[in-house]
Amino acid sequence: MVNLQKIAVLIDADNTQLGKIEAVMREISTYGRIVVKRAYGNWKKEVLKNWEEELKRLAIKAEQQFDYVVGKNATDMAMVIGAVDLLHTGIYDAFVLVASDSDYTPLATRLHESGVYVIGAGENKTPEAFRNACDDFIFLENLFNATSKVKSVAAEESSGASAIEEKLDQNAVANIDEIHNLLEIASEKYQNADGFVNVSSAGTFLKRTKPDFDSRTYEYSKLPDLLAAYPKKYEIKRYHGKGTVTIVAYKCLS
């Protein structure tokens, strides 16, 4: 996990569900220290009337942006300008864009080109272009009511990989095949003399090649849990690292 010191979180309120904001803030806090929290929207709109109390409670600054034309909001442009203004200060080492709109793809690309770490947070419907323009992308569905979705490793090992595939829709099954392919590539690139790959190295590779990868999408809490659910594909090895750290490695069996 990266350790960021100054994170700016920018939220498109017109494009995000209010009930998921607190979960987003908690997730981003695991990356480092949040120093800017802003939510952009036209707060005169009836659909945003419930945001006030939550923004106050979470200490998120509300940025007002009126709609200049009926039926078309200007929130996205205001948020882009705000992000660029913050970027030019040279203070922040990471930006979080909370939105599911492809219009933010150029902004994510521009921020990335400037060398800052870019995290996107949006729904599953978020276009792939925006997701891939980020260093990391968080699906809001993985955060909302996560405790009821994440399964234990023991349960998955007993049911086997076939049971998982039966529960995932066709798109998810195709997606898990892509993850298996990437894990094989990581194995070829990073394996040691015994053919084992550090799961941490593989996880970094997955994030670089597929920024929206999250083991919780497949209902596993962590990458080692996903690997352990496919005993015919991977051999798992655990050994002690420095101090109390346990290092997990895997080897591809086929």
C-alpha positions in Angstrom: 0.0 0.0 0.0 1.3 3.4 -0.9 1.9 5.9 1.9 0.8 9.4 0.7 1.3 12.5 2.8 -1.0 15.1 1.2 -4.1 13.9 -0.5 -6.7 16.1 -2.2 -10.2 14.5 -2.4 -12.6 16.1 -5.0 -16.2 14.8 -5.2 -18.7 15.4 -8.0 -21.9 15.4 -6.0 -24.0 15.3 -9.1 -22.3 12.1 -10.0 -22.0 10.3 -6.7 -24.3 8.6 -4.2 -24.4 10.4 -0.8 -24.7 7.1 1.1 -21.2 6.0 -0.1 -19.2 9.1 0.8 -18.2 8.1 4.3 -17.0 4.7 3.0 -14.9 6.5 0.4 -13.3 8.7 2.9 -12.4 5.8 5.1 -10.9 3.9 2.2 -8.8 6.8 1.1 -7.6 7.3 4.6 -5.8 3.9 4.3 -3.6 5.5 1.6 -2.4 8.3 3.7 -3.3 11.8 5.1 -6.2 13.7 3.5 -5.6 17.4 3.6 -8.3 18.7 1.1 -11.9 17.5 1.0 -14.2 19.2 -1.4 -17.6 18.4 -2.9 -18.7 20.2 -6.0 -22.4 20.7 -7.0 -25.3 23.1 -7.4 -26.6 22.9 -3.8 -29.8 24.7 -4.8 -30.9 21.5 -6.5 -33.6 19.4 -4.7 -31.7 16.2 -5.4 -28.7 17.5 -3.3 -30.7 18.8 -0.3 -29.6 15.9 1.9 -25.9 16.5 1.4 -25.6 19.4 3.8 -25.6 17.5 7.1 -23.3 14.8 5.8 -20.8 17.3 4.4 -20.7 19.1 7.8 -20.3 15.8 9.7 -17.4 14.7 7.5 -15.8 18.2 7.4 -16.0 18.3 3.6 -16.0 21.8 2.0 -19.0 22.4 -0.3 -18.1 24.2 -3.5 -21.1 25.9 -5.2 -21.5 25.8 -8.9 -24.7 27.1 -10.5 -26.1 25.7 -13.7 -25.7 28.2 -16.5 -28.0 26.3 -18.9 -31.2 24.5 -18.0 -30.6 20.7 -18.2 -26.8 20.9 -18.2 -24.7 21.2 -15.0 -21.3 22.9 -14.9 -20.1 20.9 -11.9 -17.5 18.8 -13.8 -15.9 22.0 -15.2 -15.7 23.6 -11.8 -14.1 20.4 -10.4 -11.6 20.3 -13.2 -10.6 23.9 -12.6 -10.3 23.3 -8.8 -8.1 20.3 -9.4 -5.7 22.2 -11.8 -5.5 25.1 -9.3 -4.5 22.7 -6.5 -2.0 20.9 -8.8 -0.3 24.2 -9.6 0.5 24.8 -5.9 2.8 21.8 -6.0 1.8 20.8 -2.5 -0.2 17.6 -3.1 1.2 14.1 -3.9 -2.2 12.5 -4.7 -5.6 13.4 -6.1 -8.8 11.5 -5.6 -11.5 12.0 -8.2 -14.9 10.7 -6.9 -17.1 10.4 -10.0 -18.3 7.8 -12.5 -18.2 10.1 -15.6 -15.8 9.6 -18.5 -15.5 13.5 -18.8 -12.9 13.2 -16.0 -10.6 11.1 -18.1 -8.6 14.1 -19.5 -8.2 15.4 -16.0 -7.0 12.1 -14.6 -4.5 11.9 -17.5 -3.2 15.5 -16.9 -2.7 14.9 -13.2 -0.9 11.6 -13.9 1.4 13.3 -16.4 2.3 15.7 -13.6 3.7 12.9 -11.5 1.1 12.9 -8.7 -0.7 9.7 -7.7 -4.2 9.6 -9.1 -7.0 7.6 -7.5 -10.5 7.3 -9.0 -13.6 6.2 -7.2 -16.8 5.4 -9.0 -19.5 2.9 -9.7 -19.0 -0.2 -11.9 -20.5 1.7 -14.8 -17.5 4.0 -14.9 -16.0 3.9 -18.4 -12.8 1.9 -18.8 -10.9 4.9 -20.2 -11.4 6.9 -16.9 -10.4 3.8 -14.8 -7.2 3.2 -16.8 -6.2 6.9 -16.6 -5.8 6.5 -12.8 -3.0 4.8 -10.9 -5.7 3.1 -8.8 -9.5 2.9 -9.1 -11.9 2.0 -6.4 -15.3 0.6 -7.2 -17.9 2.1 -4.8 -19.8 -1.2 -4.8 -16.8 -2.9 -3.1 -17.0 -0.4 -0.2 -20.8 -0.3 0.4 -21.9 -2.9 2.9 -18.6 -4.7 2.2 -18.8 -6.8 5.3 -21.8 -8.7 4.0 -20.1 -9.3 0.7 -16.5 -10.4 1.6 -16.3 -14.2 2.1 -13.9 -16.1 4.3 -11.0 -18.0 2.8 -12.0 -21.2 4.5 -15.4 -21.1 3.0 -14.1 -20.5 -0.4 -11.4 -23.2 -0.2 -14.1 -25.7 0.9 -16.5 -24.8 -2.0 -13.8 -24.6 -4.6 -13.3 -22.3 -7.6 -16.1 -23.8 -9.6 -18.7 -22.5 -7.1 -17.3 -19.0 -7.4 -17.7 -19.0 -11.1 -21.3 -20.2 -10.9 -22.1 -17.2 -8.7 -20.3 -14.6 -10.9 -22.0 -13.3 -14.0 -20.5 -13.9 -17.4 -18.6 -10.5 -17.4 -17.1 -11.2 -14.0 -16.0 -14.7 -15.1 -14.3 -13.3 -18.1 -12.7 -10.7 -15.9 -11.4 -13.3 -13.5 -9.8 -15.1 -16.5 -8.0 -11.8 -17.3 -6.7 -11.7 -13.7 -5.4 -15.3 -14.0 -3.6 -14.3 -17.2 -2.0 -11.3 -15.5 -0.9 -13.5 -12.5 0.8 -15.8 -15.0 2.6 -12.9 -16.6 3.7 -11.7 -13.1 5.0 -15.2 -12.4 7.1 -15.2 -15.6 8.5 -11.7 -14.8 9.1 -11.8 -11.0 9.6 -15.5 -10.0 12.6 -16.5 -7.9 14.8 -19.5 -8.5 12.2 -21.8 -7.0 9.4 -20.4 -9.3 7.6 -18.5 -6.5 6.4 -14.9 -6.8 5.9 -12.5 -3.9 2.2 -11.7 -3.8 3.1 -8.0 -3.0 5.0 -7.8 -6.3 2.2 -9.4 -8.2 -0.3 -7.1 -6.7 1.7 -4.0 -7.7 1.9 -5.4 -11.2 -1.9 -6.0 -11.3 -2.5 -2.4 -10.2 -0.2 -1.0 -12.8 -1.7 -3.0 -15.7 -5.3 -2.9 -14.4 -5.9 0.1 -12.1 -9.4 -1.1 -11.2 -8.3 -4.4 -9.9 -9.7 -5.1 -6.4 -10.0 -8.6 -5.0 -13.2 -7.6 -3.3 -14.8 -7.4 -6.8 -14.6 -11.2 -6.8 -15.7 -11.3 -3.1 -12.3 -12.0 -1.6 -10.9 -9.7 1.0 -7.3 -9.9 -0.2 -5.3 -11.2 -3.2 -3.9 -14.2 -1.2 -7.5 -15.2 -0.5 -8.2 -15.2 -4.2 -5.1 -17.3 -5.0 -6.0 -19.8 -2.2 -9.4 -20.4 -3.8 -7.8 -21.8 -6.9 -5.6 -24.7 -5.5 -5.3 -26.3 -9.0 -3.8 -23.1 -10.4 -1.6 -21.9 -7.6 0.7 -23.2 -4.9 0.8 -20.9 -1.9 3.9 -20.5 0.4 4.1 -18.4 3.5 7.4 -17.6 5.3 8.6 -15.1 7.9 10.0 -11.7 6.8 11.5 -9.0 9.0 10.0 -8.8 12.4 6.4 -10.1 12.6 5.8 -9.7 8.8 4.6 -12.8 7.0 5.5 -12.9 3.3 3.1 -14.7 0.9 4.2 -16.1 -2.4 2.7 -18.3 -5.1 3.7 -20.5 -8.0 1.6 -21.2 -11.1 0.8 -24.9 -11.5 -0.4 -24.8 -15.0 
